[in-house]
Amino acid sequence: MGESLTGLVAAAYTPMFEDGSLNLAMVPKIVDRLVSIGVSGIYVCGSTGEGPSLTGEERKILAETFVGAVNGRLPIIVQVGHNSVREAKDLAAHAQSAGADMISANAPSYFKPADAGSLLRSMAEVAQGAPRLPFYYYHIPAYTGVSIDMVEFLEKGEQEIPALAGIKFSSPAISEFQACLDCCGGKFDVLWGCDDMLLSALAVGAKAAVGSTYNVVAPLYLRIIESFEEGCLEEARRCQQLSVQFVRMLNRHAPLHTSLKEVMKLMGLDCGGVRLPQQPLPEGASEKIRADLEESAMMEWMALR
């Protein structure tokens, strides 16, 4: 089903105007920025991109716009998960026709799959919508409430989902992540999804990671990867600690995605705010975020190349 992903895959933000409508003109600027800072792929309509808060039509337009803006420079993964499995299948079919390179889907979260079998049947139907594209299950139990064992999912999925390429593993359960890497002879891509724990994932064998902070400080994470591969663990730990401090700082002012959209605005990429039920940036938080950034070591990692 194609080559394995490596390096950093940026979970792209969805740019919006103040009224919450899509600001599609900003997409090429976001893409050019991501290409310039060294990411190796773009993940569209995930949690970072507020996919669950967008309409089906908006998700299709956004997928088309990102594919067009990338123009083959990077692989595009479109997240198609939906509480309606049939709607997810339709979004998958559209992603394939729009020129996406891969698809991904989270589990339905209202009527939750009760076991690995029901999850597999649901994801198999979604994947059937785009049979030519590699399929990555999006494991994010903190949001979906679905905590089914991912090793069992891969072992059974090998037979039930022909297009199964792997998992986007957005859970801090590092031992389960390691077991997934080793599952079925290591044939699956398991993409790490917790930015502030990247070094932990590299230590157990991660080759690729998907994250939101890669939008603004990808060079910092590339340094972590480079230092780890060169055996410079002290430098890798130092850089990872900067990531931990950065995420903690952002969460002090507002939920992570709200704060990160503000950081992108400060960098000249105004992606607007977030949609309900997420909350807007509190009054005065923008100035506090700017002040914290200027006092931190992060500014050097955010410089435009």
N, C-alpha and C positions, 0 to 999 in steps of 0.2 A: 504493500500500500504506500510506497514512496519512501524517501529517506527519513531517518530519524531527525528530530529537532535537537539542536544544541544551543548553548548560550542563553541569552536573555530574550524572552518574548514579552513585549510590553502589552499589558492589559489597557487598551486605549480608552480614554474618556470620551464621552459623547458631548460635543459642544452644543450649547443651547443659548438662545437669547434670554433676556430677562423674563419674558412671559412663558418660558419653558419650551418654546418651539425649537426645532432643530436648526442649528446654525451650520449648515453644510459647507459654507464657504470656508470655514475654519479647518475642515478636514485635511486638505492638502498641506496646510502649514504644520499641522500636527504630524502628519506622515513624514514630511521633509525633516522635521526636527528629530524624529525617531531614527530615521535613516542616518542622520549626521552623527548621532551619539552612539551608534554601534550596536543597536539591538538586532536580533536575528529573526524576528517575527512580530506579528501584531495580532492580538486577540480582541475581537470586536463583540460588543453586546454582552459582555460578561457582567459580573457584579460591579466592577469599576465603571463600565460603560452604562450602567443602569438598565441593562437589557430587560429585566422583569418589569420595569416601570414604563417601558415604551410600548406603543401599539405594534401590532404585527406589521402594518404598513410602514411605520417608521423604521422598524428593524430591517425591513427589506431595502428601503431607500438608503439607510446608513451602510448596510453591507455593500450595496452597489457603489456608493460614493467612496468607501475605503478601498475597495478593489480597484476602482478607477484611478484613485490618487496614488496607490502603491505602484501600479503599472508594472507588476512583475519583479520589483526590486526586492521584495521580502515575501515570505509566505504569509498568507492571511488565514486565520482560524476564525470562523464565525460561530458564536455560541447561539444555539437554537432552542435551548430548553424552554419548556412552557408547562403550565399545569394541565393543559390539554395536550395529550400525546399526539393527537391528529394535527393540531396546530403546529407543534414542534416538527412533525414530519413534513408539513407544508413549508415551513421555514427552511428546513434542510434541503428540500428540493430547490427552493429559490436560491439558496447559497451556492448550490452546485451550478445552477444555470447562470448565476451572476459572475462566476469565475473564481470563487473561493478555492483555496488549496486544501482546506481541511474543515471539518465541523466538530463541534463539541456540544454537549447537552448536560445540564444538571437534572436531577430527579424532580418529578412533580412533588410539590411540598404541601399541598392541601390534603388530597388523598394520597398519603405517602405509601410507597412500596413497602410491603411488610417483610419481605425477605429477598434474598439474592435472585430467586426465580422471577418474582414479579418485577424487580428492577431490570433484569435482563430482558424480559419480554417487552417492557416499555422502551428500553433503549434500542432493542433490535428493530422495533417498528419505526422509531425515529430515524435510525441509520438507513433504513430501506428507502427513505426519501432521497438520499444522495449516495447511491451504491458505488459511485466512482471515487468518493472522497474518503480518506482516512477519518475514523471516528474516535474521538476522545471523550470518555465519560468525565464529567465535571463533578468531582467529589468535594463538596463543601458542606459538611454536616452542620456547622454552626448556623448556616442560613436555611438549609432545607430540612434539617432535623432527621435526615436519613443517614444512619451510621452503620450500614451493612458492611461486613468485612470485604475489603477490596481484593484480597487474595482470592477468596472464593469467587468474587465477581470475574476476575481475570481468568481463573481456571475454567469456569463454565462458559465465559464469554468467548473464549478461543474457538469454541464450536458453534455458538449460537449467533454471534455477530461477525460475519465474514470481514467487514471493514474495520473491526476493532483494532486501533493502533496503540491505545494506551489510556492513561488517566491524567487529568489535571488534578493533582493531589493537593487541595487547599485545606490541610489539616495539620496541626503540629505533632501528630502521632508518628514520630520519626521511625519507630520500630516497624510499624505497619508499612510505611513508605519503603523501608529497606526490604521488607519481605516481598513487596510488589515488584521491586527492581529485580529480584532473584527469581520471581515466579515464571514458570513455563520456560525455563532456560534463559531468562533474561530477554525474551523476544519483544517485550512491550516497552514503549516509551512511557516513562512515568515522570511527569513534569511537576516540579516542586512549586508550591503556591504560597509560601509564607516568606516574604521578603526579608524580614528581620531574623530569619533562621537559615539563610542561604548556606552559610558555612557548615552548619550541622548537616544539611542535605548533601553538600559536596563530600563530606567525610564518609558518607555511606554509599556514595556512588552516583549522585545526581549528575546528569549531563545537560539538563535544560531546566529553566525556571520561568514561570509566568508571574508577573507582578505589576502592581500599580505604581510603586515608587520608581520603577524603571523609566517612567515617563519623564522624570525630572533629574534623576541622579544615576542613570545607567553607568556612567564611567566609574562610579564608586564600586558598584557590584562587579564590573569587569575587572577592577583591581583585585577584588576579593578572589575571583576565579583565577586570575593570573598568579596571584601570590600563593594560593593553595597549590596550583599545579607546579609551581617552582619550589615548593617546600618551605616557603617563607611564612610559617604559621603565625608568627608574632604580628607581621603586617596584615595578614588576613584577619586576625582577631581584632586588630585595631580598626580596620575599615568596617568590619561587621558591627563593632560597638558604635561607630558613627551612625550606621543604619538604625540600630536599636534606639539611640538617642533621638534621631530624626523622627521616627515613627511615634515615639512617646511624646515628643514635643507637639507634633501635629494633633495627636489625640487629646492633648490638654486643652486645646482651643475649640475643637469641634470634632465630630466623627471624621475618621481618616479621609474619606473621599471628599467631603465638604472642604476640609482644610487643603487637600492636595489640589483641588480645582483652584483654590485661591493662590497657591504657590505657582501654578501654571500661569495664572493671570499676571502675577508679579514678574514672570519671565517673558511676558509679551504674548502669551497664548491664552487669550480670554475665552474660556469654555463655559462661561456663565456659572449659574448655580446648580443645585440638585433639585430633583422633583420630589414632591410629596410621595410617600410619607417621610422621606428623609427631610431633615431640618436645615434651613439656611444658616449661613455663617452668622454667629451672634454679633451684635453691634460692637464695634471696636476691636474685633478679633483680627481683622486684616492688619492693622497697625502692630498688634502684638506678634503676629506671625512674622511680619517683616523684621521687627526688632530682634526676635529670637534667631532668625536666619542670619542676620548681620553679625550677631555675637557668636555664632557657631562656626564650625569648620566646614559647614555644608556649602557655603557660597562658592568655594573654589570648584566643587564638583558640579555645580549648576551652570557654570559659564557656557554660553553658546559657543560652539566651535565654528 
